[in-house]
Amino acid sequence: MSIAFIALGANLGEPATTLQGALRELDRIPDTRVLQHSRLYRSRAVGPGNQPDYVNAVAQVETSLPPHALLDALLGIEALHGRVRDGQRWGPRTLDLDLLIYADLQISDPRLTLPHPEMTHRNFVLVPLLEIDPELLIPGHGPARQALQSVGSEGLALCQ
């Protein structure tokens, strides 16, 4: 079994409800179980136009699926929530699931890069990640806490 961390985000519809449902669906992935998850955080949208705020969280899972199979399961959950991948980067989303870390693997191929290439620049990933594991080391990057010190936590708030 391997430990993986998954970022969850949404800013369309009822994002908090969507994330709660997605956490339950993560637990239904074969050979995978959610060990713990962060609280929900609200963050300003990154990207084009005037978008609603995002609701974000991170889940820690234990899985025997290989990384690409886990990614396929995540894409399936996104599709269940109406996610359409139209090529627009940082656009509004019904649900976004990103595989952040899978064990200590470092992978770079056309379908998957691990650890997630943007995670060390996103406080809405780092803060909930550190809530789960305050001593987390990001493979190839070092302490997650150090990455958060570089980006700060401005614009991020706990959901009520």
Summary of the structure (lengths in Angstrom):
residues: 160
radius of gyration: 14.5
end to end distance: 34.4
largest distance: 41.8
contacts: 492
relative contact order: 0.22
helix: 29%
strand: 29%
